[in-house]
Amino acid sequence: MTESWREFASVLRQLRVERGWSQEQLAERAELNRSYLGQVERGRAIPSLITLNKLATALEIRLSSIISRCEHH
């Protein structure tokens, strides 16, 4: 896994934790499987653009904002 995806995984987890949500809650909001979300958060799965958009929508943040946080992480 590349460093970029590890940074994304870390930022995604941080955003979820900031909201006080469990992986199950975020997965439900994003209409994803909880175990898949866990793999994404650990940097073991690379999500598609559609999945990235689902996660951003669920977190109520623009995808570009998530990417920007990765660049400054």
VEXFI-682346 format. One record per residue (C-alpha): x negated, y negated, z; chain; residue number from 1. Coordinates in Angstrom, 3 decimals. Layout:
<recs>
<rec x="X" y="Y" z="Z" chaine="A" num="NUM"/>
...
</recs>
This chain:
<recs>
<rec x="0.000" y="0.000" z="0.000" chaine="A" num="1"/>
<rec x="-1.376" y="-3.404" z="-0.859" chaine="A" num="2"/>
<rec x="-2.019" y="-6.112" z="1.699" chaine="A" num="3"/>
<rec x="0.779" y="-8.208" z="0.133" chaine="A" num="4"/>
<rec x="3.357" y="-5.531" z="0.900" chaine="A" num="5"/>
<rec x="2.070" y="-5.135" z="4.449" chaine="A" num="6"/>
<rec x="2.486" y="-8.894" z="4.910" chaine="A" num="7"/>
<rec x="5.996" y="-8.723" z="3.473" chaine="A" num="8"/>
<rec x="6.843" y="-5.841" z="5.800" chaine="A" num="9"/>
<rec x="5.576" y="-7.794" z="8.794" chaine="A" num="10"/>
<rec x="7.522" y="-10.934" z="7.841" chaine="A" num="11"/>
<rec x="10.684" y="-8.911" z="7.234" chaine="A" num="12"/>
<rec x="10.419" y="-7.303" z="10.660" chaine="A" num="13"/>
<rec x="9.715" y="-10.683" z="12.264" chaine="A" num="14"/>
<rec x="12.814" y="-12.220" z="10.640" chaine="A" num="15"/>
<rec x="14.949" y="-9.324" z="11.848" chaine="A" num="16"/>
<rec x="13.598" y="-9.534" z="15.398" chaine="A" num="17"/>
<rec x="14.067" y="-13.328" z="15.475" chaine="A" num="18"/>
<rec x="17.760" y="-12.702" z="14.885" chaine="A" num="19"/>
<rec x="17.904" y="-10.084" z="17.629" chaine="A" num="20"/>
<rec x="19.016" y="-7.399" z="15.195" chaine="A" num="21"/>
<rec x="18.150" y="-3.737" z="15.197" chaine="A" num="22"/>
<rec x="17.035" y="-2.030" z="11.998" chaine="A" num="23"/>
<rec x="20.464" y="-0.445" z="11.878" chaine="A" num="24"/>
<rec x="22.177" y="-3.846" z="12.015" chaine="A" num="25"/>
<rec x="20.049" y="-5.307" z="9.215" chaine="A" num="26"/>
<rec x="20.437" y="-2.161" z="7.117" chaine="A" num="27"/>
<rec x="24.212" y="-2.326" z="7.518" chaine="A" num="28"/>
<rec x="24.323" y="-6.015" z="6.573" chaine="A" num="29"/>
<rec x="22.127" y="-5.357" z="3.538" chaine="A" num="30"/>
<rec x="24.008" y="-2.173" z="2.599" chaine="A" num="31"/>
<rec x="20.834" y="-0.088" z="2.885" chaine="A" num="32"/>
<rec x="19.937" y="3.154" z="4.602" chaine="A" num="33"/>
<rec x="18.349" y="2.525" z="8.029" chaine="A" num="34"/>
<rec x="15.542" y="5.002" z="7.489" chaine="A" num="35"/>
<rec x="14.684" y="3.353" z="4.160" chaine="A" num="36"/>
<rec x="14.590" y="-0.047" z="5.871" chaine="A" num="37"/>
<rec x="12.221" y="1.430" z="8.442" chaine="A" num="38"/>
<rec x="9.926" y="2.569" z="5.640" chaine="A" num="39"/>
<rec x="10.012" y="-0.915" z="4.114" chaine="A" num="40"/>
<rec x="9.213" y="-2.517" z="7.481" chaine="A" num="41"/>
<rec x="6.253" y="-0.169" z="7.931" chaine="A" num="42"/>
<rec x="4.990" y="-0.987" z="4.450" chaine="A" num="43"/>
<rec x="5.516" y="2.585" z="3.270" chaine="A" num="44"/>
<rec x="8.156" y="1.770" z="0.634" chaine="A" num="45"/>
<rec x="8.128" y="-0.977" z="-1.966" chaine="A" num="46"/>
<rec x="11.652" y="-2.354" z="-2.398" chaine="A" num="47"/>
<rec x="13.094" y="-3.309" z="-5.770" chaine="A" num="48"/>
<rec x="14.008" y="-6.892" z="-6.571" chaine="A" num="49"/>
<rec x="17.663" y="-6.004" z="-6.026" chaine="A" num="50"/>
<rec x="16.848" y="-4.652" z="-2.566" chaine="A" num="51"/>
<rec x="14.756" y="-7.713" z="-1.748" chaine="A" num="52"/>
<rec x="17.707" y="-9.892" z="-2.682" chaine="A" num="53"/>
<rec x="20.043" y="-7.796" z="-0.494" chaine="A" num="54"/>
<rec x="17.677" y="-8.238" z="2.450" chaine="A" num="55"/>
<rec x="17.379" y="-11.991" z="1.919" chaine="A" num="56"/>
<rec x="21.161" y="-12.343" z="1.651" chaine="A" num="57"/>
<rec x="21.678" y="-10.292" z="4.808" chaine="A" num="58"/>
<rec x="19.123" y="-12.442" z="6.649" chaine="A" num="59"/>
<rec x="20.798" y="-15.589" z="5.269" chaine="A" num="60"/>
<rec x="17.526" y="-16.870" z="3.843" chaine="A" num="61"/>
<rec x="16.338" y="-17.455" z="0.299" chaine="A" num="62"/>
<rec x="14.068" y="-14.764" z="-1.081" chaine="A" num="63"/>
<rec x="11.588" y="-17.482" z="-2.041" chaine="A" num="64"/>
<rec x="11.436" y="-18.521" z="1.623" chaine="A" num="65"/>
<rec x="10.534" y="-14.984" z="2.662" chaine="A" num="66"/>
<rec x="7.810" y="-14.874" z="0.024" chaine="A" num="67"/>
<rec x="6.525" y="-18.257" z="1.136" chaine="A" num="68"/>
<rec x="6.267" y="-17.000" z="4.723" chaine="A" num="69"/>
<rec x="4.232" y="-14.056" z="3.426" chaine="A" num="70"/>
<rec x="1.773" y="-16.436" z="1.773" chaine="A" num="71"/>
<rec x="1.277" y="-18.322" z="5.039" chaine="A" num="72"/>
<rec x="1.322" y="-15.273" z="7.305" chaine="A" num="73"/>
</recs>
